[in-house]
Amino acid sequence: MTDTPARAPVSGVKRIELTLRALVLGCLLAVVFTAANTYLGLKVGLTFASAIPAAVISMAILRMFKDSTIWENMTVQTVASVGGAMSSIIFVLPGLVMVGWWLEFPFWESVLICVFGGVLGVTFSIPLRRALVVDAGLPYPEGVAAAEVLTVGSRGAEQTESAVRENASGLWVVIWGSIVSAGYALLVAGRVFAGEAARFVKLPASLGGGATGIGFGMQFALLGAGHLIGLSVGLAQLFGLILAWGIAVPILTSPETIAWLTANGIPSIATTLPAGVGAEELATTVWRREVRFMGAGVIGVAAIWTLIKLSGPLIGGLTSALAANRRRQSGEVLDRTEQDIPINIVAGLSVACLIGIGFILAWFAQGNPTLASSTALLVGGGLIYVVFIGFAVAAICGYMAGLIGSSNSPVSGVGILAIVIASVLMLGVLALAGLPADPSVVAFALIVTSVVFAVAVIANDNLQDLKTGQLVQATPWRQQTALIVGVVAGAVVIPLILNLLNKAFGFEGGPVGIADEPLAAPQATLISALARGVIGGDLRWDLIGLGAAIGVVIIVLDAVLNGATRGRMKLPPLAVGIGFYLPAAVTTMLVVGAVCGWVYDKAIKNTRFADVGRRMGVLLASGLIVGESLFLVMTAGVIVSTGNDAPFAMLPEGSTWPAMLAGIAAFAVLTLMLYGWVRNRSAKV
């Protein structure tokens, strides 16, 4: 396959690329996007790619400097993007609070886990750049889109008057999207609107008599996230939702199933609940304690399938990097656009990070009586695990980012696979050392998995950014340096935000927050449950196995659909698995957002401003996410500082139905108005 031809965006312009002002601005934006993504990930289990909004904001600010260039804007975008991506570590790290090992997030330990793992994500992805970015012919949707935005909006990039107007309009779209979503979130916090509309029922006997429900999370952050994931992934999540709430939950909660399970001595959470329990408690308990583990099986199989398909690119990437290093050592001068950080420096950075990780693991083991006697075994095994599994997941996530985009890449599946493998290996260590399985073993497995997950999420974002750099003819080693700066910027912010949200709201299964509205943190909840289940010996392998079987069927269906429709229809198995374990209200609104984005794109498809309109739609979605997320992070700060669990309450509790109806109406009207406004702005560019 041939790669997308590199652009020549600037001629006769002095190359200004890796500058102090670009790094500072990138770090400031990284703080904003990391905070937004941290809240969104803990609330709904999804994060968004921040490259495009970061690029738009950068171009608007750096336009004040007459010598700013497209490459400098790209540096800002790279730092901000990777900093925001670093927030995905919250898919694992809160598990240490959920299992009761941490009461809060120790600053330096949390930062160093993120930094060492994140820098390894950069160094592990460098050998893959040529194979996955240059030679593989992967679409890299977000990387290509970011390059388009930079090309039309940066000074000297053959810039037209319409490009200048688009850049200015794009910034206002982000701002107003943020204001509307934050304003709506304020009214929800004030109890004027309900944040969710849900209905649970017990089905009639003719349909089995089980319980089920449906809901809508009326949050503009979810709407924006749905727009970004696209229709194919959204419908796949809907399919997972139907499998979970339309089939699995009703069957597992039906009186006949409960009676049969009881008679045959098969464990089921439904058999432990009191008779006459309400439909909501019955359905949500069964989904949370059983059905989500089926989703884990689906995701695990999908991630393994991806690894199998990636064996060729993995070998090719490493071979290409070693060949380039031999050419460099022989005295050959590589073209500027082919100059990565030299492989010996990459190796040195990797070794330094591994030494740091070894110290963290040794410090943890020495501080726990159960593990202290086996410190050398645990540290050695942990480092081997990080090297081999870390490089594998870097390749998986990098490839999937190139195929379907960073936002849709299988980091959840990677986390699930990583914790299961780590927990099984810990059982082996326990057997060798004759140690008991206590909470410190679970915590050690979570720390090692956190490092691997940091590798995964950074590699997931890095290759997307490197694709942008290739298209605008950036210098790879300078961009890779910016990536490392972004890792540090994001890592410093994460424990601060996590502690704030933990004190204000709490996490599901962890200590109660002031507001006692625990954040679901779906991935962290599932991953910590898997660790406890594997090490404690009570994991429901039957449910995971059933999910794995469903995953195999979905992989076959995806292949059939893809072949029959020549790629026009797909059923991404990972997205189906996500539909299993995200709360129904979250998945439903994500699907609504995906449909809204599809309708909007289709409505402008044949207009003269179709390309501009699509970019504006992405900026609107990003603004919706940023506004609500930052408002709720600010709310957490107010709750902690005042001790008031509802600091913005305007109405007393109890007005559920009026607030729900008002919220639905206002949400629908504002959504129509926003998309109509963005369409009109796009037409005027």
C-alpha positions in Angstrom: 0.0 0.0 0.0 1.2 3.5 -0.7 1.3 6.1 2.0 -0.5 9.4 2.0 1.8 11.8 0.2 3.5 14.3 2.4 2.4 17.9 2.1 4.6 20.8 1.3 2.7 23.4 3.4 5.3 26.1 3.6 7.8 27.5 1.1 10.4 30.2 1.8 9.5 30.2 5.5 12.1 29.9 8.2 11.8 26.6 10.0 10.8 27.4 13.6 9.7 24.1 15.3 10.7 23.2 18.8 10.5 26.6 20.7 10.1 27.5 24.3 6.9 29.4 23.7 5.4 26.3 21.9 6.4 24.0 24.8 4.9 26.4 27.4 1.7 26.9 25.5 1.5 23.1 24.8 1.9 22.4 28.6 -0.8 24.9 29.5 -3.2 23.3 27.0 -2.1 19.8 28.3 -3.3 20.8 31.8 -6.7 21.8 30.4 -7.2 18.7 28.3 -5.8 16.3 30.9 -8.3 17.7 33.5 -11.2 17.4 31.0 -10.2 13.9 30.0 -9.7 12.7 33.5 -13.2 13.6 34.5 -14.8 12.2 31.3 -12.9 8.9 31.7 -13.9 8.5 35.3 -17.5 9.3 34.5 -18.1 7.4 31.3 -15.0 5.3 30.6 -14.1 7.3 27.4 -11.5 9.9 26.6 -11.3 12.1 23.5 -8.4 13.0 21.2 -7.4 16.7 21.8 -5.1 17.2 18.8 -7.5 19.2 16.7 -8.9 21.6 19.3 -5.3 22.1 20.6 -4.2 22.9 17.0 -7.0 25.5 16.6 -6.3 27.2 19.9 -2.5 27.2 19.1 -3.0 28.8 15.8 -5.2 31.5 17.2 -2.7 32.4 20.0 0.6 32.1 18.0 -0.9 34.2 15.3 0.2 37.1 17.5 3.8 36.3 16.7 4.8 37.2 13.1 7.4 34.4 12.9 5.1 31.5 14.0 5.0 28.5 11.6 3.0 25.4 11.0 5.7 23.3 12.7 5.6 25.4 15.8 1.8 25.0 16.0 2.3 21.3 15.5 4.7 21.2 18.5 1.9 22.8 20.6 -0.6 20.4 19.4 1.7 17.4 20.1 2.5 18.4 23.7 -1.2 19.2 24.4 -2.4 16.0 22.7 -0.1 13.6 24.5 -0.7 15.4 27.9 -4.4 14.8 27.4 -3.8 11.2 26.4 -1.9 10.6 29.6 -5.2 11.0 31.5 -6.2 7.5 30.3 -4.1 6.1 33.1 -7.2 6.7 35.2 -8.6 3.5 33.6 -6.3 1.6 36.0 -4.8 3.8 38.8 -8.1 4.4 40.8 -8.2 0.6 41.3 -5.7 1.1 44.1 -8.2 3.2 45.9 -11.1 0.8 45.0 -9.3 -2.2 46.5 -8.6 -0.2 49.7 -4.8 0.0 49.3 -4.7 3.8 48.8 -7.0 6.2 50.5 -5.7 9.0 48.2 -3.2 9.2 45.3 0.3 9.9 46.6 1.7 12.6 44.4 5.2 11.5 43.6 4.5 7.8 43.3 1.6 8.5 40.9 3.6 11.0 38.9 6.6 8.7 38.5 4.4 5.8 37.4 2.9 8.0 34.7 6.3 9.5 33.7 8.2 6.3 33.5 5.4 4.4 31.7 4.7 7.3 29.4 8.3 7.9 28.3 8.5 4.1 27.6 5.4 4.6 25.5 7.4 7.2 23.5 10.6 5.1 23.2 8.7 1.9 22.3 6.8 3.6 19.6 9.9 5.2 17.9 11.0 1.9 16.3 7.4 1.4 15.0 7.2 4.8 13.3 8.5 3.8 9.8 6.5 0.5 9.7 3.2 1.9 11.1 3.3 5.6 10.0 5.4 5.7 6.8 5.0 2.2 5.2 1.8 0.7 6.4 -0.7 2.9 4.5 -3.0 3.2 7.6 -5.6 6.0 7.4 -4.8 7.6 10.8 -8.1 9.6 10.7 -7.3 12.0 13.6 -3.6 12.5 12.5 -4.7 13.3 8.9 -7.5 15.6 10.1 -5.0 17.5 12.4 -2.6 17.9 9.5 -5.4 19.4 7.4 -6.3 21.8 10.1 -2.7 22.9 10.6 -2.2 23.2 6.8 -5.1 25.6 6.2 -4.7 27.5 9.5 -1.0 28.2 10.0 0.7 31.3 8.9 2.5 31.0 5.6 0.8 27.7 4.7 -0.5 29.0 1.4 -3.1 30.5 3.6 -6.2 32.0 2.1 -8.6 34.5 3.6 -11.2 31.8 4.1 -8.6 29.8 6.1 -8.0 32.8 8.4 -11.8 33.1 8.9 -12.1 29.3 9.6 -9.4 29.5 12.2 -11.1 32.4 14.0 -14.6 30.7 13.7 -13.2 27.4 14.9 -11.9 29.0 18.1 -15.3 30.5 18.8 -17.0 27.1 18.1 -14.9 25.5 20.8 -15.6 28.4 23.2 -19.3 28.5 22.7 -19.6 24.7 22.8 -17.8 24.8 26.2 -20.0 27.6 27.5 -23.2 25.8 26.6 -22.2 22.5 28.0 -20.8 24.1 31.2 -24.0 26.1 31.6 -26.2 23.1 31.2 -24.1 21.2 33.7 -24.5 24.2 36.1 -28.3 23.9 35.8 -28.1 20.1 36.4 -26.0 20.8 39.5 -28.6 23.3 40.5 -31.4 20.6 40.2 -33.2 22.7 37.6 -32.6 19.9 35.1 -32.1 16.2 35.8 -28.8 14.8 34.6 -30.3 11.4 33.6 -33.6 10.0 32.5 -34.0 6.3 33.3 -36.8 3.7 33.5 -36.5 0.1 34.9 -39.2 -2.5 34.5 -40.0 -6.1 35.2 -41.0 -7.9 32.0 -44.3 -9.8 31.7 -44.2 -13.6 32.3 -44.6 -14.1 28.6 -41.2 -12.5 28.1 -39.5 -14.4 30.9 -40.4 -12.0 33.8 -36.9 -10.7 34.1 -35.9 -7.1 34.8 -34.3 -4.6 32.5 -34.1 -0.9 31.9 -33.0 2.0 29.7 -31.7 5.5 30.3 -30.3 8.6 28.8 -27.5 10.5 30.4 -28.4 14.1 29.4 -24.8 15.4 29.3 -23.3 17.3 26.5 -19.9 15.7 27.1 -21.5 12.4 26.2 -23.1 13.9 23.1 -19.7 15.3 22.0 -18.0 12.0 22.7 -20.6 10.2 20.6 -20.0 12.6 17.7 -16.3 11.9 17.8 -16.5 8.1 17.9 -18.6 8.0 14.7 -21.7 6.0 13.6 -20.0 2.6 13.1 -18.6 2.5 16.6 -21.7 4.0 18.1 -24.0 1.3 16.5 -21.6 -1.4 17.6 -21.9 -0.1 21.2 -25.7 -0.1 20.7 -25.4 -3.7 19.7 -23.5 -4.5 22.9 -26.1 -2.5 24.9 -28.9 -4.7 23.3 -27.0 -7.9 24.0 -26.4 -6.8 27.7 -29.7 -5.2 28.6 -32.1 -6.7 26.1 -30.9 -10.3 26.4 -28.3 -11.1 29.2 -29.9 -9.1 32.0 -33.5 -10.2 31.4 -32.4 -13.8 31.1 -30.2 -13.8 34.3 -33.0 -12.0 36.3 -35.9 -14.2 35.2 -37.5 -16.3 37.9 -37.0 -19.5 35.8 -33.3 -18.8 35.4 -32.9 -18.0 39.1 -34.8 -21.2 40.1 -32.7 -23.3 37.7 -29.4 -21.8 38.9 -30.4 -22.3 42.6 -31.4 -26.0 41.9 -28.1 -26.7 40.2 -25.9 -24.9 42.7 -24.5 -22.5 40.1 -23.4 -19.1 41.6 -25.5 -16.1 40.7 -25.9 -12.7 42.3 -29.6 -12.8 41.6 -30.1 -15.8 43.9 -28.6 -13.8 46.8 -30.9 -10.8 46.5 -34.0 -10.7 48.7 -37.4 -11.7 47.3 -39.4 -8.9 45.9 -36.5 -6.6 45.2 -37.2 -3.8 42.8 -36.6 -3.9 39.1 -33.8 -1.3 39.2 -31.8 -2.9 42.0 -32.2 -6.4 40.5 -31.2 -5.3 36.9 -28.3 -3.0 37.9 -26.8 -5.5 40.4 -26.8 -8.4 37.9 -25.4 -6.1 35.2 -22.7 -4.7 37.5 -21.6 -8.1 39.1 -22.1 -10.4 36.2 -22.9 -9.0 32.7 -19.9 -6.7 32.6 -17.6 -9.6 33.0 -19.0 -10.9 29.7 -18.0 -7.6 28.2 -14.5 -8.2 29.6 -14.4 -11.5 27.7 -15.5 -9.9 24.5 -12.8 -7.2 24.8 -10.1 -9.6 25.7 -10.7 -11.8 22.7 -10.8 -8.7 20.4 -7.5 -7.5 21.8 -5.9 -10.9 21.3 -7.2 -11.0 17.7 -5.6 -7.6 17.1 -2.3 -8.8 18.4 -2.3 -11.8 16.1 -3.0 -9.6 13.1 -0.1 -7.3 14.1 2.7 -9.8 14.2 3.9 -8.7 10.8 4.0 -5.0 11.4 5.7 -5.6 14.8 8.6 -7.4 13.3 8.8 -5.0 10.3 8.9 -1.9 12.6 11.8 -3.1 14.7 13.7 -4.3 11.6 13.3 -0.9 9.9 14.5 1.0 13.0 17.6 -1.2 13.4 18.4 -0.8 9.7 18.1 3.0 10.0 20.5 3.0 12.9 23.0 1.0 10.9 22.8 3.5 8.1 23.3 6.3 10.5 26.4 4.6 12.1 27.9 4.0 8.7 28.0 7.7 8.0 24.9 8.0 5.8 23.0 11.3 6.3 19.3 10.7 6.6 16.8 13.1 5.3 15.6 15.5 7.9 12.1 14.0 7.9 13.6 10.6 8.6 15.7 11.6 11.7 14.3 9.9 14.8 15.9 10.2 18.2 19.0 7.9 17.7 18.4 4.4 18.7 21.2 4.4 21.3 19.5 7.4 23.1 16.2 5.6 22.8 17.7 2.6 24.5 19.3 4.8 27.2 16.0 6.4 28.0 14.3 3.1 28.1 16.8 1.6 30.5 16.6 4.7 32.7 12.8 4.4 32.9 13.1 0.6 33.7 15.5 1.4 36.5 13.1 3.9 37.9 10.2 1.4 37.6 12.4 -1.1 39.4 12.9 1.3 42.3 9.2 1.9 42.6 8.4 -1.9 42.6 11.3 -2.6 45.1 10.1 0.3 47.4 6.6 -1.1 47.3 7.6 -4.7 47.9 10.0 -3.8 50.8 7.2 -1.8 52.5 5.0 -4.8 52.7 5.7 -7.8 55.0 4.1 -10.3 52.7 6.2 -9.3 49.7 9.5 -8.2 51.3 11.1 -11.6 51.2 10.5 -11.9 47.5 11.5 -8.4 46.4 14.1 -9.6 43.8 11.7 -12.1 42.2 8.9 -9.5 42.1 11.0 -6.7 40.7 12.7 -8.9 38.1 9.4 -10.4 37.0 7.7 -7.0 36.9 10.4 -5.5 34.7 10.3 -8.4 32.2 6.6 -8.1 32.1 6.8 -4.3 31.4 9.3 -4.8 28.6 7.6 -7.6 26.7 3.9 -6.8 27.3 4.6 -3.1 27.1 6.2 -3.3 23.7 3.4 -5.6 22.5 0.6 -3.2 23.7 2.5 -0.2 22.2 2.3 -1.9 18.8 -1.3 -2.9 19.2 -2.5 0.5 20.2 -0.3 2.3 17.7 -1.7 0.1 14.9 -5.3 0.5 16.0 -4.9 4.2 16.3 -3.8 4.2 12.7 -6.7 2.1 11.7 -9.6 3.7 13.6 -8.2 6.6 15.5 -6.8 7.2 19.0 -10.2 7.7 20.5 -11.4 4.3 19.4 -8.2 2.4 20.0 -8.5 -0.7 22.3 -6.8 0.7 25.4 -9.7 -0.8 27.5 -9.0 -4.3 26.1 -5.3 -3.8 26.7 -5.9 -3.0 30.3 -8.1 -6.0 30.8 -5.6 -8.4 29.2 -2.7 -6.8 31.1 -4.3 -7.1 34.5 -5.4 -10.7 33.9 -1.9 -11.7 32.7 -0.3 -9.8 35.6 -2.6 -11.4 38.1 -2.0 -14.9 36.8 1.8 -14.3 36.9 1.4 -13.1 40.5 -0.2 -16.4 41.3 2.9 -18.1 40.0 5.1 -15.9 42.1 3.0 -16.7 45.2 3.4 -20.4 44.4 7.1 -20.2 44.0 7.7 -18.1 47.1 5.0 -19.7 49.2 3.3 -16.4 49.9 -0.4 -15.9 50.8 -2.7 -14.0 48.5 -3.4 -10.8 50.4 -4.4 -7.2 49.3 -0.7 -6.3 48.8 -0.5 -8.8 46.0 -3.5 -7.3 44.2 -2.0 -3.8 44.7 1.3 -4.9 43.2 -0.4 -6.3 40.2 -2.3 -3.0 39.7 0.9 -0.9 39.9 2.6 -3.1 37.3 -0.5 -2.9 35.1 -0.6 0.9 35.6 2.9 1.2 34.1 2.0 -1.0 31.1 -1.2 1.0 30.6 0.8 4.2 30.6 2.9 2.7 27.8 -0.2 1.7 25.9 -2.0 5.1 26.0 1.0 7.1 25.1 1.9 4.9 22.2 -1.7 5.1 21.1 -1.5 8.9 20.9 2.2 9.2 19.7 1.8 7.4 16.4 -1.2 9.6 15.6 0.8 12.7 16.3 3.8 11.3 14.3 1.5 10.9 11.3 0.5 14.5 11.5 4.2 15.4 11.7 5.0 13.3 8.6 2.2 15.0 6.6 3.5 18.5 7.4 7.1 17.5 7.0 8.2 17.9 10.6 11.4 16.7 12.1 10.7 13.4 13.9 13.3 13.7 16.7 12.0 17.2 17.6 8.4 16.0 17.7 9.5 13.0 19.8 11.1 15.4 22.2 7.9 17.3 22.4 6.0 14.1 23.2 8.2 13.5 26.2 7.5 17.0 27.5 3.8 16.4 27.1 4.1 13.2 29.1 5.6 15.0 32.0 3.0 17.9 31.8 0.1 15.4 31.9 1.6 13.3 34.6 2.0 16.2 37.1 -1.7 17.1 36.8 -3.3 13.7 37.1 -2.8 13.0 40.8 -4.0 16.5 41.7 -7.2 16.0 39.7 -7.7 12.5 41.0 -7.4 13.5 44.6 -9.8 16.4 44.1 -12.4 14.2 42.5 -11.9 11.5 45.1 -12.5 13.8 48.0 -15.5 15.5 46.3 -17.3 12.5 44.8 -15.5 9.3 45.6 -15.1 6.2 43.4 -17.4 3.2 43.1 -16.2 0.8 45.8 -13.8 3.2 47.4 -14.1 5.7 50.3 -17.2 7.9 50.2 -16.7 11.5 49.0 -18.3 14.6 50.4 -21.1 14.6 47.8 -21.5 10.8 48.0 -21.9 10.6 44.2 -19.2 8.1 43.4 -17.8 8.2 39.9 -18.3 5.0 38.0 -14.8 4.7 36.7 -16.0 1.7 34.7 -12.6 0.4 33.5 -10.9 0.8 36.9 -13.8 -0.9 38.6 -13.7 -3.8 36.2 -9.8 -4.1 36.2 -9.6 -4.0 40.0 -12.4 -6.7 40.2 -10.5 -8.9 37.8 -7.3 -8.5 39.9 -9.1 -9.5 43.1 -10.9 -12.3 41.4 -7.9 -13.9 39.8 -5.6 -13.6 42.9 -8.4 -14.4 45.3 -9.5 -17.4 43.2 -13.2 -16.4 42.9 -13.2 -14.9 39.5 -16.2 -15.9 37.4 -14.3 -17.5 34.5 -17.5 -18.9 33.2 -18.9 -15.4 32.5 -15.6 -14.3 31.0 -15.5 -17.5 28.9 -19.1 -16.9 27.7 -18.1 -13.3 26.8 -15.1 -14.7 24.9 -17.3 -17.0 22.9 -19.6 -14.0 22.1 -16.4 -12.1 21.1 -15.5 -14.9 18.6 -18.9 -14.8 17.1 -18.7 -11.0 16.8 -15.3 -11.2 15.1 -16.8 -13.6 12.5 -19.8 -11.3 12.0 -17.5 -8.3 11.6 -15.5 -10.2 8.9 -18.6 -11.3 7.1 -20.1 -7.8 7.2 -16.8 -6.2 6.1 -16.5 -8.6 3.2 -20.1 -8.5 2.1 -20.3 -4.7 2.1 -16.7 -4.1 0.9 -15.8 -2.3 4.1 -18.9 -0.1 4.2 -20.3 -1.9 7.3 -18.4 -3.1 10.3 -19.0 -4.4 13.8 -16.0 -3.5 15.9 -15.8 -6.2 18.6 -14.1 -3.9 21.1 -16.9 -1.4 20.7 -19.5 -4.2 21.3 -17.6 -5.1 24.5 -17.7 -1.5 25.7 -21.5 -1.5 25.2 -21.6 -4.4 27.7 -19.9 -2.7 30.6 -20.7 1.0 30.2 -23.9 2.0 32.1 -26.9 2.0 29.8 -27.5 5.7 30.2 -24.0 6.4 29.0 -24.1 4.1 26.0 -27.4 5.4 24.9 -26.3 9.0 24.8 -23.1 8.0 23.1 -25.2 6.4 20.4 -27.4 9.5 20.2 -24.2 11.6 19.7 -22.9 9.3 17.0 -26.3 9.5 15.2 -26.4 13.3 15.5 -22.8 13.6 14.1 -23.7 11.3 11.2 -26.9 13.3 10.4 -25.0 16.6 10.6 -22.2 15.3 8.3 -24.8 13.9 5.9 -26.7 17.2 5.8 -23.6 19.1 4.8 -22.1 16.4 2.5 -23.0 18.0 -0.8 -22.5 21.6 0.2 -19.5 23.7 -0.8 -18.4 24.0 2.8 -18.6 20.2 3.6 -14.9 19.9 4.6 -15.1 23.1 6.8 -18.3 21.9 8.3 -17.0 18.5 9.3 -14.0 20.2 11.0 -16.3 22.6 12.8 -18.4 19.6 14.0 -15.3 18.0 15.5 -14.5 21.3 17.2 -18.0 21.6 18.6 -17.9 18.1 20.0 -14.5 18.8 21.6 -15.9 22.1 23.1 -18.9 20.2 24.6 -16.6 17.8 26.3 -14.1 20.3 27.6 -16.8 22.7 29.0 -18.7 20.2 31.0 -15.7 18.3 32.2 -13.9 21.5 33.4 -17.0 22.7 35.1 -17.4 19.5 37.1 -13.7 19.5 38.0 -14.2 23.0 39.3 -17.3 21.8 41.1 -15.2 19.2 42.9 -12.9 22.0 44.0 -15.8 23.9 45.4 -17.2 20.9 47.2 -13.9 20.1 48.8 -13.2 23.7 49.9 -16.7 24.3 51.3 -17.7 20.8 52.5 -21.1 21.4 50.8 -22.2 18.4 48.8 -24.4 20.5 46.5 -22.9 24.0 46.4 -24.9 25.1 43.3 -28.3 23.7 44.4 -31.1 26.1 43.4 -34.0 23.8 44.1 -34.6 21.2 46.9 -34.3 17.5 46.2 -37.4 15.6 45.1 -38.6 17.3 41.9 -37.4 14.4 39.7 -40.1 14.2 37.0 -40.4 18.0 36.3 -36.6 18.3 36.2 -36.3 15.3 34.0 -38.9 16.6 31.5 -37.4 20.0 31.5 -33.9 18.6 31.0 -35.0 16.5 28.0 -36.7 19.4 26.3 -33.8 21.8 26.9 -31.2 19.3 25.9 -33.0 18.6 22.6 -33.5 22.2 21.8 -29.9 23.2 22.6 -28.5 20.3 20.5 -30.5 21.4 17.5 -29.5 25.1 18.0 -25.8 24.2 18.3 -25.7 22.1 15.2 -27.7 24.7 13.2 -25.4 27.5 14.4 -22.2 25.6 13.5 -23.6 24.8 10.1 -24.4 28.5 9.5 -20.9 29.6 10.7 -19.3 27.0 8.4 -21.3 28.4 5.4 -19.9 31.8 6.0 -16.2 30.8 6.1 
